[in-house]
Amino acid sequence: MNDTLTKFIGLYLRYELADDYLGNDTTAKAFDDANDGALKAGFEHLLASRELSREEYRDLTDVEFPSDDALYEYLQTAYGYMYEGSGVWPALPDDI
């Protein structure tokens, strides 16, 4: 996972802000533009490699997923919203 994605997750997807991020795809685009496309590249690499564990994600965000599969479903949906125009921002787990 690259540093740009780590910063983005730590800043915008942490527990206090993750739900507020809903509808703010311009933030991701601006963040990505400022970092020469490294955010999108970082997401693509992470989704392919699945190198981030749910414990590591929790340490960055204070959000705990019930499984790695649930985490990567969330991240794939977030990627789809930000880069593929899916129109759906993922919900955080109910039991956090």
BASE-978348 format. One record per residue: z, x negated, y of N, C-alpha, C in turn; residue number from 1. Coordinates in pm, whole numbers, always signed. Atoms other than C-alpha are relative to their C-alpha. Layout:
N
{n_z = Z, n_x = X, n_y = Y, ca_z = Z, ca_x = X, ca_y = Y, c_z = Z, c_x = X, c_y = Y, num = NUM}
...
END
This chain:
96
{n_z = +0, n_x = -86, n_y = -118, ca_z = +0, ca_x = +0, ca_y = +0, c_z = +0, c_x = -90, c_y = +123, num = 1}
{n_z = +8, n_x = +86, n_y = -118, ca_z = -95, ca_x = -146, ca_y = +335, c_z = +108, c_x = +37, c_y = +103, num = 2}
{n_z = -105, n_x = -18, n_y = -101, ca_z = +137, ca_x = -181, ca_y = +634, c_z = -24, c_x = +122, c_y = +88, num = 3}
{n_z = +31, n_x = -116, n_y = -84, ca_z = -44, ca_x = +87, ca_y = +834, c_z = +45, c_x = +129, c_y = -65, num = 4}
{n_z = -44, n_x = -120, n_y = +71, ca_z = +17, ca_x = +351, ca_y = +570, c_z = +153, c_x = +5, c_y = -10, num = 5}
{n_z = -145, n_x = +4, n_y = +6, ca_z = +377, ca_x = +239, ca_y = +529, c_z = +61, c_x = +47, c_y = +132, num = 6}
{n_z = -49, n_x = -41, n_y = -132, ca_z = +433, ca_x = +279, ca_y = +905, c_z = -23, c_x = +149, c_y = +23, num = 7}
{n_z = +31, n_x = -141, n_y = -20, ca_z = +259, ca_x = +617, ca_y = +913, c_z = +95, c_x = +89, c_y = -79, num = 8}
{n_z = -90, n_x = -80, n_y = +83, ca_z = +464, ca_x = +754, ca_y = +624, c_z = +141, c_x = -4, c_y = +57, num = 9}
{n_z = -134, n_x = +14, n_y = -54, ca_z = +787, ca_x = +619, ca_y = +772, c_z = +20, c_x = +71, c_y = +132, num = 10}
{n_z = -10, n_x = -65, n_y = -131, ca_z = +711, ca_x = +763, ca_y = +1116, c_z = -23, c_x = +151, c_y = -7, num = 11}
{n_z = +44, n_x = -139, n_y = -9, ca_z = +538, ca_x = +1095, ca_y = +1051, c_z = +30, c_x = +87, c_y = -121, num = 12}
{n_z = -23, n_x = -81, n_y = +119, ca_z = +618, ca_x = +1204, ca_y = +696, c_z = +147, c_x = -1, c_y = -43, num = 13}
{n_z = -142, n_x = -2, n_y = +35, ca_z = +993, ca_x = +1146, ca_y = +698, c_z = +52, c_x = +143, c_y = +13, num = 14}
{n_z = -55, n_x = -134, n_y = +13, ca_z = +1213, ca_x = +1447, ca_y = +636, c_z = +6, c_x = +76, c_y = +133, num = 15}
{n_z = -21, n_x = -67, n_y = -129, ca_z = +1285, ca_x = +1524, ca_y = +1003, c_z = -130, c_x = +48, c_y = +64, num = 16}
{n_z = +126, n_x = -31, n_y = -67, ca_z = +916, ca_x = +1541, ca_y = +1100, c_z = -108, c_x = +58, c_y = -89, num = 17}
{n_z = +109, n_x = -37, n_y = +91, ca_z = +713, ca_x = +1627, ca_y = +790, c_z = -50, c_x = +142, c_y = +21, num = 18}
{n_z = +44, n_x = -138, n_y = -23, ca_z = +707, ca_x = +2002, ca_y = +852, c_z = -59, c_x = +17, c_y = +139, num = 19}
{n_z = +53, n_x = -7, n_y = -135, ca_z = +645, ca_x = +1950, ca_y = +1225, c_z = -139, c_x = -58, c_y = +10, num = 20}
{n_z = +132, n_x = +63, n_y = -1, ca_z = +337, ca_x = +1745, ca_y = +1140, c_z = -110, c_x = +103, c_y = -23, num = 21}
{n_z = +96, n_x = -105, n_y = +31, ca_z = +167, ca_x = +2065, ca_y = +1028, c_z = -90, c_x = +30, c_y = +120, num = 22}
{n_z = +95, n_x = -33, n_y = -104, ca_z = -146, ca_x = +2121, ca_y = +1231, c_z = -33, c_x = -114, c_y = +94, num = 23}
{n_z = +20, n_x = +110, n_y = -93, ca_z = -140, ca_x = +1781, ca_y = +1399, c_z = -88, c_x = -108, c_y = -61, num = 24}
{n_z = +89, n_x = +99, n_y = +60, ca_z = -437, ca_x = +1612, ca_y = +1235, c_z = -52, c_x = -99, c_y = +103, num = 25}
{n_z = +43, n_x = +96, n_y = -102, ca_z = -523, ca_x = +1451, ca_y = +1569, c_z = +92, c_x = -122, c_y = +2, num = 26}
{n_z = -92, n_x = +114, n_y = +9, ca_z = -214, ca_x = +1231, ca_y = +1523, c_z = -52, c_x = -100, c_y = -101, num = 27}
{n_z = +52, n_x = +90, n_y = +104, ca_z = -356, ca_x = +1088, ca_y = +1201, c_z = -127, c_x = -68, c_y = +46, num = 28}
{n_z = +126, n_x = +59, n_y = -45, ca_z = -699, ca_x = +1035, ca_y = +1354, c_z = +25, c_x = -107, c_y = +106, num = 29}
{n_z = -32, n_x = +99, n_y = -104, ca_z = -553, ca_x = +858, ca_y = +1659, c_z = +67, c_x = -122, c_y = -61, num = 30}
{n_z = -69, n_x = +110, n_y = +66, ca_z = -325, ca_x = +648, ca_y = +1439, c_z = -100, c_x = -84, c_y = -78, num = 31}
{n_z = +101, n_x = +70, n_y = +77, ca_z = -618, ca_x = +559, ca_y = +1215, c_z = -96, c_x = -77, c_y = +91, num = 32}
{n_z = +90, n_x = +68, n_y = -94, ca_z = -848, ca_x = +477, ca_y = +1507, c_z = +66, c_x = -123, c_y = +60, num = 33}
{n_z = -73, n_x = +113, n_y = -60, ca_z = -581, ca_x = +253, ca_y = +1659, c_z = +17, c_x = -114, c_y = -99, num = 34}
{n_z = -18, n_x = +100, n_y = +105, ca_z = -560, ca_x = +68, ca_y = +1327, c_z = -128, c_x = -27, c_y = -77, num = 35}
{n_z = +131, n_x = +33, n_y = +57, ca_z = -933, ca_x = +31, ca_y = +1256, c_z = -24, c_x = +59, c_y = -138, num = 36}
{n_z = +27, n_x = -68, n_y = +127, ca_z = -941, ca_x = +281, ca_y = +969, c_z = +93, c_x = -37, c_y = -113, num = 37}
{n_z = -91, n_x = +47, n_y = +106, ca_z = -655, ca_x = +119, ca_y = +781, c_z = +83, c_x = +111, c_y = -61, num = 38}
{n_z = -79, n_x = -111, n_y = +56, ca_z = -468, ca_x = +449, ca_y = +739, c_z = -78, c_x = +68, c_y = -112, num = 39}
{n_z = +82, n_x = -65, n_y = +104, ca_z = -752, ca_x = +617, ca_y = +550, c_z = -17, c_x = -93, c_y = -120, num = 40}
{n_z = +16, n_x = +96, n_y = +110, ca_z = -814, ca_x = +302, ca_y = +345, c_z = +129, c_x = -13, c_y = -80, num = 41}
{n_z = -129, n_x = +9, n_y = +68, ca_z = -442, ca_x = +279, ca_y = +267, c_z = +26, c_x = +122, c_y = -87, num = 42}
{n_z = -16, n_x = -121, n_y = +79, ca_z = -431, ca_x = +641, ca_y = +153, c_z = -88, c_x = -6, c_y = -125, num = 43}
{n_z = +92, n_x = +4, n_y = +114, ca_z = -736, ca_x = +593, ca_y = -68, c_z = +47, c_x = -97, c_y = -106, num = 44}
{n_z = -51, n_x = +98, n_y = +95, ca_z = -591, ca_x = +281, ca_y = -226, c_z = +124, c_x = +53, c_y = -71, num = 45}
{n_z = -124, n_x = -51, n_y = +60, ca_z = -252, ca_x = +443, ca_y = -282, c_z = -28, c_x = +112, c_y = -99, num = 46}
{n_z = +31, n_x = -111, n_y = +91, ca_z = -400, ca_x = +757, ca_y = -436, c_z = -66, c_x = -50, c_y = -128, num = 47}
{n_z = +64, n_x = +56, n_y = +119, ca_z = -607, ca_x = +544, ca_y = -674, c_z = +97, c_x = -83, c_y = -84, num = 48}
{n_z = -89, n_x = +92, n_y = +72, ca_z = -334, ca_x = +294, ca_y = -764, c_z = +133, c_x = +63, c_y = -42, num = 49}
{n_z = -131, n_x = -65, n_y = +22, ca_z = -26, ca_x = +520, ca_y = -751, c_z = +112, c_x = -104, c_y = -9, num = 50}
{n_z = -96, n_x = +110, n_y = +3, ca_z = +175, ca_x = +207, ca_y = -674, c_z = +133, c_x = +31, c_y = +67, num = 51}
{n_z = -123, n_x = -38, n_y = -68, ca_z = +440, ca_x = +384, ca_y = -465, c_z = +79, c_x = +96, c_y = -89, num = 52}
{n_z = -83, n_x = -89, n_y = +82, ca_z = +724, ca_x = +533, ca_y = -669, c_z = +64, c_x = +106, c_y = +88, num = 53}
{n_z = -68, n_x = -105, n_y = -77, ca_z = +902, ca_x = +849, ca_y = -565, c_z = +129, c_x = -52, c_y = +61, num = 54}
{n_z = -122, n_x = +60, n_y = -56, ca_z = +1217, ca_x = +639, ca_y = -512, c_z = -32, c_x = -78, c_y = +127, num = 55}
{n_z = +42, n_x = +75, n_y = -119, ca_z = +1032, ca_x = +411, ca_y = -270, c_z = -39, c_x = +95, c_y = +113, num = 56}
{n_z = +36, n_x = -101, n_y = -101, ca_z = +890, ca_x = +717, ca_y = -93, c_z = +126, c_x = +59, c_y = +61, num = 57}
{n_z = -128, n_x = -54, n_y = -50, ca_z = +1242, ca_x = +860, ca_y = -64, c_z = +65, c_x = -97, c_y = +97, num = 58}
{n_z = -59, n_x = +101, n_y = -89, ca_z = +1361, ca_x = +533, ca_y = +91, c_z = -70, c_x = -3, c_y = +136, num = 59}
{n_z = +76, n_x = -2, n_y = -125, ca_z = +1086, ca_x = +560, ca_y = +355, c_z = +20, c_x = +129, c_y = +80, num = 60}
{n_z = +9, n_x = -131, n_y = -65, ca_z = +1121, ca_x = +931, ca_y = +431, c_z = +123, c_x = +90, c_y = -12, num = 61}
{n_z = -113, n_x = -88, n_y = +35, ca_z = +1447, ca_x = +1077, ca_y = +296, c_z = -47, c_x = +130, c_y = -67, num = 62}
{n_z = +54, n_x = -114, n_y = +74, ca_z = +1226, ca_x = +1321, ca_y = +99, c_z = -8, c_x = -42, c_y = -146, num = 63}
{n_z = +1, n_x = +31, n_y = +142, ca_z = +1280, ca_x = +1327, ca_y = -275, c_z = -85, c_x = +102, c_y = -75, num = 64}
{n_z = +85, n_x = -84, n_y = +83, ca_z = +1014, ca_x = +1463, ca_y = -507, c_z = +53, c_x = +0, c_y = -142, num = 65}
{n_z = -53, n_x = -8, n_y = +136, ca_z = +1100, ca_x = +1581, ca_y = -859, c_z = -70, c_x = -93, c_y = -99, num = 66}
{n_z = +74, n_x = +88, n_y = +89, ca_z = +835, ca_x = +1355, ca_y = -1014, c_z = -104, c_x = -77, c_y = +80, num = 67}
{n_z = +109, n_x = +72, n_y = -64, ca_z = +570, ca_x = +1100, ca_y = -928, c_z = -123, c_x = +89, c_y = +13, num = 68}
{n_z = +114, n_x = -91, n_y = -7, ca_z = +308, ca_x = +1364, ca_y = -1008, c_z = +12, c_x = +94, c_y = +120, num = 69}
{n_z = -21, n_x = -88, n_y = -116, ca_z = +459, ca_x = +1598, ca_y = -746, c_z = -23, c_x = -75, c_y = +130, num = 70}
{n_z = +22, n_x = +82, n_y = -119, ca_z = +461, ca_x = +1316, ca_y = -490, c_z = -149, c_x = -21, c_y = +24, num = 71}
{n_z = +141, n_x = +28, n_y = -19, ca_z = +98, ca_x = +1232, ca_y = -551, c_z = -82, c_x = +127, c_y = +23, num = 72}
{n_z = +64, n_x = -127, n_y = -35, ca_z = -4, ca_x = +1598, ca_y = -540, c_z = +18, c_x = +25, c_y = +150, num = 73}
{n_z = -29, n_x = -14, n_y = -142, ca_z = +164, ca_x = +1613, ca_y = -197, c_z = -89, c_x = -94, c_y = +82, num = 74}
{n_z = +79, n_x = +97, n_y = -74, ca_z = -8, ca_x = +1294, ca_y = -80, c_z = -149, c_x = +30, c_y = -5, num = 75}
{n_z = +142, n_x = -37, n_y = +11, ca_z = -349, ca_x = +1408, ca_y = -210, c_z = -32, c_x = +118, c_y = +91, num = 76}
{n_z = +21, n_x = -116, n_y = -87, ca_z = -312, ca_x = +1739, ca_y = -26, c_z = +5, c_x = -43, c_y = +147, num = 77}
{n_z = -8, n_x = +52, n_y = -138, ca_z = -207, ca_x = +1553, ca_y = +293, c_z = -130, c_x = -72, c_y = +35, num = 78}
{n_z = +127, n_x = +71, n_y = -21, ca_z = -514, ca_x = +1328, ca_y = +258, c_z = -114, c_x = +101, c_y = +19, num = 79}
{n_z = +103, n_x = -103, n_y = -13, ca_z = -735, ca_x = +1633, ca_y = +207, c_z = +5, c_x = +70, c_y = +134, num = 80}
{n_z = -17, n_x = -64, n_y = -131, ca_z = -595, ca_x = +1793, ca_y = +520, c_z = -49, c_x = -92, c_y = +112, num = 81}
{n_z = +32, n_x = +92, n_y = -108, ca_z = -636, ca_x = +1482, ca_y = +733, c_z = -145, c_x = -46, c_y = +1, num = 82}
{n_z = +132, n_x = +65, n_y = +7, ca_z = -973, ca_x = +1358, ca_y = +608, c_z = -111, c_x = +86, c_y = -62, num = 83}
{n_z = +103, n_x = -80, n_y = +66, ca_z = -1153, ca_x = +1631, ca_y = +415, c_z = -8, c_x = +142, c_y = +53, num = 84}
{n_z = +5, n_x = -131, n_y = -61, ca_z = -1086, ca_x = +1935, ca_y = +631, c_z = +48, c_x = +113, c_y = -88, num = 85}
{n_z = -47, n_x = -104, n_y = +93, ca_z = -895, ca_x = +2124, ca_y = +362, c_z = +71, c_x = +114, c_y = +71, num = 86}
{n_z = -66, n_x = -106, n_y = -75, ca_z = -702, ca_x = +2319, ca_y = +627, c_z = +139, c_x = +34, c_y = -47, num = 87}
{n_z = -132, n_x = -32, n_y = +56, ca_z = -381, ca_x = +2313, ca_y = +424, c_z = +89, c_x = -124, c_y = +5, num = 88}
{n_z = -98, n_x = +109, n_y = +1, ca_z = -85, ca_x = +2089, ca_y = +502, c_z = +100, c_x = +29, c_y = -111, num = 89}
{n_z = -88, n_x = -26, n_y = +115, ca_z = +136, ca_x = +2044, ca_y = +194, c_z = +144, c_x = +31, c_y = +43, num = 90}
{n_z = -141, n_x = -32, n_y = -22, ca_z = +485, ca_x = +2190, ca_y = +182, c_z = +87, c_x = -104, c_y = -67, num = 91}
{n_z = -98, n_x = +88, n_y = +63, ca_z = +785, ca_x = +1971, ca_y = +113, c_z = +60, c_x = +71, c_y = -120, num = 92}
{n_z = -67, n_x = -63, n_y = +114, ca_z = +970, ca_x = +2029, ca_y = -214, c_z = +108, c_x = +96, c_y = +48, num = 93}
{n_z = -98, n_x = -103, n_y = -37, ca_z = +1193, ca_x = +2337, ca_y = -201, c_z = +143, c_x = -48, c_y = -8, num = 94}
{n_z = -138, n_x = +34, n_y = +30, ca_z = +1502, ca_x = +2163, ca_y = -329, c_z = +47, c_x = -131, c_y = +64, num = 95}
{n_z = -48, n_x = +123, n_y = -65, ca_z = +1546, ca_x = +1878, ca_y = -81, c_z = +112, c_x = +30, c_y = +96, num = 96}
END
